[in-house]
Structure formats: structure tokens, C-alpha cells
């Protein structure tokens, strides 16, 4: 048995360093509902922290050594710098200390049907969609999701069945700490190269993840990078494989795809048999692939096709995934988590085809390494919208050893502007946006705060 699995049966008081993170918050919600006494700390006020506090969990702002006092176990986010004072104190204290993926791995081992969804893009949407399908089909799942599911208003939930759904993130190989029964791979793309160094190394990690499946591997048969990772994995684990996609030969296949105002519908073919029509409640053709992955994972877990159709149609998106926040004075304000060039591309192309007068992209670059290594890709995709507004780079866990700045991006994107503060961003957009425009904030940091400032300013002017 893993060390953390044993400890979870013995301890009651657990402290979370960085409790407001999208990967930490749902784990805290689950352990809280299981009766553990929790505390946490973070550096920035967020909506996640407000929800954590509403459960009665104390959260300290700012990370200090004394915050860990009284804890029997400590869990920390992988996004921390090594000199974080709480992390340093935790490692010196002798208190058992684990990165959050170790805790998530322990939770996956509790459930006989842990569905772990990986991929460079789409994990939160696919996990949220699958969780909604399972809930509406009365499968009572446990779930750990990177965004808030509107159906429940939470990132995490404790079910009482054998089914669990969670995101399997490749960042610093954290998904290798999980124990997937069903391993799902949505796609494999270049990202986190500050850690992996080469794309080949990243693909090898996805191969390891897929090879850990105890029941089956479900993967995108249309994505050549994904196929490259799965073929050697099958040789290792000798488990069944299920493919999904639009191309001939996939076991779960979408045909007769139609797009109406960027919302897709398609006929599902399974093992060569046409089962019926599926209509999505979220925009973008890329979500056809996510829906196919969800249908495959759900039906292979015992959900009927009719139950899949209903849950997918009812699913209107996860928090921070093309989330429409408000419409004021005819200006629509939305928010999206996109932070990789490929994600920005599909989100912005979707937005441009939805019939708005103009599309404003308000983007906060995330991490110096990603911005530097994928610089040319960022430049190209940020030319897609009618208007591009940029903030300074959010370094998060990194120090700017790359000599990269937002001003360098702005120089290459015609007509773009950049500002240091969210207040300046909001002021510029509100002063220049017009009725019929869509303003969408983009990034995995705290750029959503700029959207909220814009809404406030527009309502005050109204």
C-alpha cells in the first residue's frame, strides 16, 4: 500500500498550501465532506477561496511557517516555488508532506472505476461533461474537476458509487501518481517544455500514463501524437483500446456534423452502428471530440446512449470555459481558461463565428517559459480577434530568466495594446467597446478579475 493511503486512515487534521488552486480546491472539498479537519493558505483572494471559507475551512492569506502548526499531514500544490516558507517549514517539520497529485492518486485508488481524463487541451470540459452525464444518469460519481460545474456549483463532489472522474494533468508528470482504471487521452500537444525539454519526452510520459490503465485506454484516434503515445502503451499493459474521432475506423465516431451558430450536432456511430443524434450545449467544433470521449467513457461504464445524449445536451459548460458572465449595454462579457496557443485558437475562432459585431480578446500570458517557447504561435493566434488587449505576463511559479515581456508580443500583433493593471485594461475596453461586441478574457491566471471590473464599470455607466 502507498504511504499516503495508510496515513489517510490515521490522520484527521490536514493543511493545504495553496488551497485556492483549481487542482487543490476540489480535493479539499472532498476531504471536508469526508470529515477531515482542514486548514489552508494562499496568496491571492479568489472565488475558490470564498467557497472554501463558506464551508467553515479557515484560510490564511500569505504563506508563513506558523500556518502549518497542528497539522498531521500537509498537502501542497506543484505550482509552489521551492523556497516557499510554508513548504520549507513543512519539509523540515517531519510532518508527512505530499504534493497534491499524491493525494489525488490515493483518492483514485478508493474507487473501482476511476476514469482519469488526460490531454493537453479539454480536460476540464470533458471531466465536467462526463460528471454531468453520470449525475443525471443516477450513477452518483465522485469527481475532481479543474473548473466549477454549474449543476453542482462545486469543483469536487463525493459520490457513493464505484465511479470517479478526475483530471489527469501532465504538468511535472503529476498524472503518473494516479491509478486509472480507464485512462482517457484527449490529445497530445507541445506544452510544459520547461519541464519536459522535448516533445518526445512529453509523449513518453503520456505513454507511461496510458500503460497504467487497469481496464482500458480510450483515446483520440484522429490525433497522430496521441496514437504515437498509445501504441507502445498497449504493448506494455495489454489492455483493450477504444478509439474516438471523426475519421473512419474509430470505434466511437461522429458523422454528419452540423454547426449552427457554432453549436454542433452529429450522429454517433459505435462499432459501425448508428445510434442516434447528439446535440451539444457548448460552442465550438472542438467539443465534438470532447463529447465523443465522454460518450465512450460513459457507455463503457454502463451508461446508456440515451442518458449520454441528455446529459451532453444539458451541459452548458464549466466555470471559466467560454463562460458568459454578463451582458451590459449590449456588450457581452465572457471568460475562458485558454492559455496555450492551440486553446486560444479554437476559442477565438469559435467566438469570431458566433455573429458578434467585434470580438475583443483580453489575454493574460501565463508563465515566462510558455510565452517564450511558443512566442510565434501566440503572435499568430492573437491576430485572430478584431481587438487584442494584453496584460503583463503572470509568472506564477517562475522567475523571468527568459527576458520575455508582453510588450514584445504587442509589437508583433497589429493594433494590439497592453497595460500593467486590470483597472487600466478594463478602462480601455469599456471606453472603446460597443453594443454587439463580445469581450472575452483569456488565461489560466486571475484575468477573470478584469472581466468583473469591466462588468462593474459598465453597470455604473448604465
Secondary structure by P-SEA (a helix, b strand, c coil): ccaaaaaaacccbbbbccccccccaaaaaaaaaaccccccccccccaaaaaaaaacbbbbccccccccccccbbbbbcccccccaaaaaaaaaccccccaaaaaaaaaaaccbbbbbbccccaaaaaaaaaaaaaaaccccccccccccccccccbbbbcccbbbbbbcccccccccccccbbbbcccccccccccccaaaaaaaaaaaaaacccbbbbccccaaaaaaaaaaaaacbbbbbbbcccccccbbbccccccccbbbbbbbccccccbbbbbccccccaaaaaaaaaaaaaaacccaaaaaaaaaaccccccccccccccccbbbbbbccccaaaaaaaaaaaaaccccbbbbbcccccaaaaaaaaaaaaaaaacccbbbbcccccccccccccccaaaaaaacccbbbbccaaaaaaaaaacccccbbbbbbccccaaaaaaaaaaaaaaac
